[in-house]
Structures are given as C-alpha cells and as structure tokens.
Amino acid sequence: MKDDNLIVGIETSDDAAVYKLSDDIATIQTLDFFTPVVDDPYTFGQIAAANSLSDVYAMGGKPIVALNIVCFPNCLNIEILGEILKGGADKVIESGAVVVGGHTVQDDEPKFGLSVTGVVHPKKVLKNYGCQEGDVLIITKPLGVGIVNTAIKGEIASKKVYDEAVKWMSTLNKYAGEIIVNYDIHACTDITGFGIMGHGYEMAEGSNMTLKLNKSSIPYIEEAKEYAEMGLVPEGSYNNRAYLEGKYDLKDVEPWMEDIIFDPQTSGGLLVSLSKEESAKLMKEFEEKNIPAWIIGEAAKKEDKYIVVQ
C-alpha cells in the first residue's frame, strides 16, 4: 500500500508503522498481545503493557494513548481481569501515556496487550536498518527470559531468578529510549520474539551489513545458562533457528550460548547501532544515569553471512 506520508510500513519488518501528519508530527502505531508468561495477573498486565509500549521507544517516539486488547475466559473470576488491567494501566501511566478504552472478547485462554499510538518528529524516526561500517552495537537488557520463563512454567526456577526475570520484563524501555534520541542513532530495534539473532538479522539485512557479535560480551540472566543446559528451551528458539538457517555463522559458540542467542524474548531491551564516537558518549550517559547497557559487537562490511557470533 503506497502513501507519500507513510514513513515506515511493512516492507522492512520494523517495530511499528509511522505516518506523517504534518512537518513536525508523525504518529507511531503498534499492537501486541500474548498469553500469560507469569501466574500473577497484575504482573502479567505490567509485562504485557511494557512489551507493547516498547515498539514506540524503538522508533524514537513517545507513547501518548493506548487501547486495551483482552481475551478472557468466562470461567475465570472477573477480579483476575481487573488485576491484569490494573497492571497494564499502571505501566501505561509510568510511560506518560493514557489508556483510552479497548475491546474484550471471550476466549479459552487469557490474552492481554495494547494498541499504542505514539508521536515522533518525522525527521527523527529511528528505523531497524541503516547501520554503517564500524558502528558499535549496544543492548539495554540481558537475554534469556524465554528460557527462564520455560523453567518457571516447569516449576524449576528459583524465586530469585523469577524476580529477576520479572524485573527485566516489566522495565520500560522508556528510560533508555529517552536518552538515545539525543544521539546520532543509525539503527534501532527492540529484542522480542525473534531473539537477538532474528532481530539482529533484520537489522543487518536491511542495512546490507554483517553484524559481528562477541559471545563473551552478550549479557544474559545467569541462571539461563543452567536451565539451557538442562534442555529448558522454548519452542520459539527452534523456530528462530529454522527461520535463520543459512544466514548466520557461529564460531566456537557453546550449545547453551546458542540457546540464549536464539531465545525469544518478552519485553526485551533495545538494540542500537551508532558510531564508535557516539557510543562512547552514550555509554557514559547510561552509566551516569544507572541505565544498564552492554556493548556486544559491531557492524561490518557485508560478508557471506548476515550475523557472525564468535
């Protein structure tokens, strides 16, 4: 579908659509919802909302309004739905946006998420492509929550690792997002269901570059290694591998680390590509403001594969 005001559409598998309304304002539109990843309804609402809001930050924007999307079984207590909505609303309030309604349908399993509208200056839209040779790659949350969630469902995860995973999943990308917009960012995306490998591939392919990731620099939730070695790997990890077959090269990467880099994330961090000079200033500000961030690799001239992990 062609429209001269459509800045970002479906062609590049970006995080959200962006439509120019005027010379100064473009609207960002995104939608996401899923089944519970934790048992506590309030926490589930927070995580689902943080995940939905994340796409706006990945585009360099600010969320302004959100609509609830709910599927809910008749057999469950309606108070559970109230807690889910409260968790989501509290996270929307934290983002600075407002919930303005939504839609609910009956379903066999609970599902929740948001349709979010954000705003951004048309000339300041961040896209998931545009890496330049020599760019530094920075990520703002550790990997492994998919593996941890599998351990949680299997009642194997400790309370400590449960709390850590919940902390990361419910943390808004707002805080990192509000900082990166002040820098010359060449490409940005958030890491969700396709994992660092899938979303990294989209960035590399769209930029016609090769992303080189340093396996020893990739952050992950510590216990995810143990759970991966136990075989607690979500189905999405295998789907991600199958989709990316032939597009990546792993050099001396341990099996557990393979599981982590293909691990589908829920409400993952931002992946940012920018020059070495800008990255040094950005990392300094992240440190000053206690925003977690890790340098995990670089963008290089296109090679045979789009992603190399070594």
C-alpha positions in Angstrom: 0.0 0.0 0.0 1.6 3.3 -1.1 1.1 6.6 0.6 3.6 9.5 0.4 3.1 10.2 4.1 3.8 6.6 5.2 7.3 6.9 6.6 7.6 3.3 7.8 5.3 0.5 6.6 5.6 -3.3 6.5 8.4 -3.6 4.0 11.3 -3.7 6.4 9.7 -5.7 9.3 10.1 -2.7 11.5 8.8 -2.4 15.1 5.8 -0.1 14.2 4.2 1.9 11.5 5.0 5.6 11.2 2.7 8.0 9.4 3.5 11.7 8.8 0.7 14.0 10.0 2.5 17.3 9.5 6.0 18.7 9.0 6.5 18.4 12.8 4.5 15.4 13.9 4.3 11.8 12.8 2.2 9.2 14.5 3.6 5.8 15.5 1.1 2.8 15.6 1.8 -0.6 17.1 -0.1 -3.5 18.6 0.9 -6.5 20.6 -0.7 -9.1 22.9 0.0 -12.5 24.2 -0.9 -15.2 26.8 0.4 -15.0 30.4 4.1 -15.6 31.0 3.7 -15.5 34.8 0.8 -16.6 37.1 0.3 -13.3 38.9 -2.3 -11.3 36.9 -1.1 -7.9 37.9 2.5 -8.7 37.0 1.3 -10.2 33.7 -0.5 -7.0 32.9 2.6 -5.0 33.6 4.8 -7.2 31.4 2.3 -7.2 28.5 2.0 -3.4 28.6 5.8 -2.9 28.8 6.2 -5.2 25.8 3.5 -3.3 23.8 4.9 0.1 24.6 8.5 -0.9 23.7 7.9 -0.6 20.0 7.2 3.1 20.3 10.6 3.7 22.1 12.3 1.6 19.4 11.1 4.0 16.8 12.4 7.0 18.8 8.9 8.1 19.8 6.8 8.9 22.9 3.6 7.0 23.6 0.5 9.1 24.1 -2.6 6.8 24.1 -3.2 3.1 24.5 -6.2 0.8 24.0 -6.5 -2.5 25.9 -6.8 -5.7 23.9 -8.3 -8.5 26.0 -9.3 -12.1 25.5 -10.7 -13.7 28.7 -12.5 -16.9 29.6 -16.0 -16.9 31.2 -14.9 -19.5 33.7 -12.3 -17.2 35.4 -13.0 -14.8 38.2 -13.6 -11.3 36.8 -11.3 -9.9 39.5 -8.4 -11.6 37.7 -9.1 -9.5 34.7 -9.3 -6.4 36.9 -5.8 -7.1 38.2 -4.4 -7.6 34.6 -5.9 -4.3 33.5 -4.6 -2.5 36.6 -1.1 -3.8 36.0 -1.3 -2.6 32.4 -2.7 0.7 33.3 0.0 1.4 35.9 2.7 0.7 33.3 1.0 3.0 30.8 0.8 5.7 33.4 4.5 5.2 34.1 5.2 5.7 30.4 3.3 9.1 30.4 0.5 7.8 28.1 -3.1 7.3 29.0 -5.5 4.3 28.5 -8.5 5.5 26.5 -10.5 2.2 26.2 -10.2 -1.1 24.5 -12.0 -4.2 23.4 -12.7 -7.6 25.1 -13.7 -10.9 23.6 -14.4 -14.3 25.2 -11.7 -16.9 24.7 -10.5 -20.1 26.2 -7.2 -18.6 27.5 -6.4 -15.1 28.8 -4.6 -12.8 26.5 -3.7 -9.2 27.0 -1.8 -6.4 25.3 -2.1 -2.9 24.0 -2.6 -1.0 20.8 -0.4 2.0 21.3 -0.2 5.4 19.5 2.9 7.4 19.8 4.4 10.6 18.3 7.8 11.4 16.8 9.2 14.2 14.7 9.2 12.9 11.0 12.9 13.6 10.7 13.8 11.8 13.9 12.3 8.4 13.3 14.5 5.5 14.3 14.4 2.6 12.0 15.7 -1.0 12.2 18.1 -0.5 9.4 20.8 2.0 8.5 23.9 0.5 10.2 27.2 1.9 9.0 30.5 0.1 8.8 32.4 0.4 12.1 29.2 1.0 14.1 29.1 -0.2 17.7 26.2 -2.4 18.8 24.6 -1.7 22.2 21.9 -3.7 24.0 20.0 -2.5 27.1 18.6 -5.7 28.7 20.1 -9.2 29.2 18.9 -12.2 27.2 17.5 -15.5 28.5 14.0 -14.6 29.7 12.4 -17.1 27.3 14.5 -19.9 28.9 13.7 -18.6 32.4 10.0 -18.5 31.6 10.2 -22.1 30.5 11.8 -23.0 33.8 9.1 -21.0 35.6 6.3 -23.0 33.8 8.1 -26.2 34.8 8.3 -25.0 38.4 12.1 -25.3 38.4 13.0 -21.7 38.6 14.1 -20.2 41.9 12.3 -17.2 43.4 15.5 -15.2 42.9 15.6 -15.8 39.1 11.8 -15.4 38.8 12.1 -12.0 40.4 15.0 -11.0 38.2 13.2 -12.1 35.0 10.0 -10.2 36.1 12.1 -7.1 36.8 13.6 -7.1 33.3 10.4 -7.9 31.5 8.4 -5.2 33.4 11.0 -2.5 33.0 10.0 0.1 30.4 12.4 0.9 27.5 11.3 4.5 28.2 14.4 5.3 30.2 17.0 4.1 27.7 14.7 5.4 24.8 14.6 8.9 26.2 18.4 9.0 26.2 19.2 7.5 22.8 17.0 10.1 20.9 19.6 12.7 21.8 22.3 10.8 19.8 23.0 10.1 16.2 21.5 6.6 16.1 21.9 4.8 12.8 19.6 1.9 13.5 17.4 0.7 16.5 15.1 -2.1 17.3 13.8 -3.9 20.4 14.6 -7.6 21.0 11.4 -9.6 21.4 10.2 -12.9 19.9 12.8 -13.4 17.3 15.7 -13.1 19.8 18.9 -11.2 19.3 19.7 -13.3 16.2 16.4 -12.7 14.5 16.1 -9.0 15.2 19.8 -8.6 14.5 19.4 -10.3 11.1 16.6 -7.9 10.2 18.9 -5.0 11.1 21.8 -6.5 9.2 19.8 -7.5 6.1 18.0 -4.1 5.9 21.4 -2.3 6.2 23.2 -4.7 3.8 25.8 -5.2 6.5 27.2 -8.0 8.7 26.7 -7.8 12.4 29.6 -9.3 14.4 28.6 -10.2 17.9 31.2 -11.0 20.6 29.8 -14.0 22.5 31.7 -13.1 25.7 30.1 -9.7 25.8 26.5 -10.8 25.3 24.6 -10.3 28.7 22.3 -13.0 29.9 20.4 -13.9 33.1 22.9 -16.1 34.9 20.6 -19.0 35.6 19.5 -19.1 32.0 22.8 -20.9 31.2 22.0 -23.7 33.8 18.4 -24.0 32.5 19.6 -24.2 28.9 22.0 -27.0 29.8 19.0 -28.8 31.3 17.1 -28.6 28.0 14.6 -26.0 29.2 14.4 -24.3 25.8 11.2 -22.8 24.5 9.8 -23.9 21.1 10.3 -20.4 19.7 14.1 -20.9 19.9 14.0 -23.8 17.5 11.6 -21.8 15.2 14.1 -18.9 15.2 17.0 -21.2 14.2 15.0 -22.7 11.4 14.0 -19.3 10.0 17.6 -18.1 10.1 19.2 -21.2 8.6 22.0 -20.2 6.2 22.0 -16.6 7.3 24.4 -16.8 10.3 27.8 -18.2 11.3 28.6 -19.4 14.8 32.3 -19.8 15.6 33.1 -21.9 18.7 29.8 -21.0 20.4 28.8 -23.3 23.2 25.4 -25.1 22.9 24.0 -23.2 25.9 25.0 -19.9 24.4 23.3 -20.9 21.1 20.1 -21.4 23.1 20.5 -17.9 24.6 21.1 -16.0 21.4 18.1 -17.7 19.7 16.0 -17.4 22.8 12.7 -15.5 22.1 12.5 -12.5 24.5 9.4 -11.0 26.1 9.7 -7.2 26.6 13.4 -7.3 25.7 15.8 -4.4 25.5 16.8 -2.0 22.7 19.5 -2.9 20.2 21.2 0.3 19.0 23.7 0.8 16.2 25.8 4.0 16.2 29.3 5.3 15.6 32.2 4.5 17.9 32.5 8.1 19.0 28.8 8.5 19.7 28.7 5.1 21.5 31.4 6.2 24.0 29.3 9.3 24.9 26.1 7.2 25.1 27.6 4.6 27.3 28.9 7.3 29.6 25.5 8.8 30.0 23.9 5.4 30.5 26.4 4.8 33.3 25.8 8.2 34.9 22.0 7.6 34.9 22.3 3.9 36.1 20.7 2.6 32.8 22.0 -0.9 32.2 23.7 -1.3 28.8 26.3 -3.5 27.1 28.5 -3.2 24.0 28.0 -6.6 22.2 29.7 -6.2 18.8 30.0 -4.1 15.7 28.6 -3.6 12.2 31.0 -4.6 9.4 31.0 -4.6 5.6 28.7 -7.3 4.2 30.2 -10.8 4.3 28.8 -14.2 3.3 26.5 -14.3 6.4 24.4 -11.5 7.9 25.4 -12.4 11.5 28.6 -13.8 12.9 28.9 -14.8 16.5 32.4 -15.5 17.8 
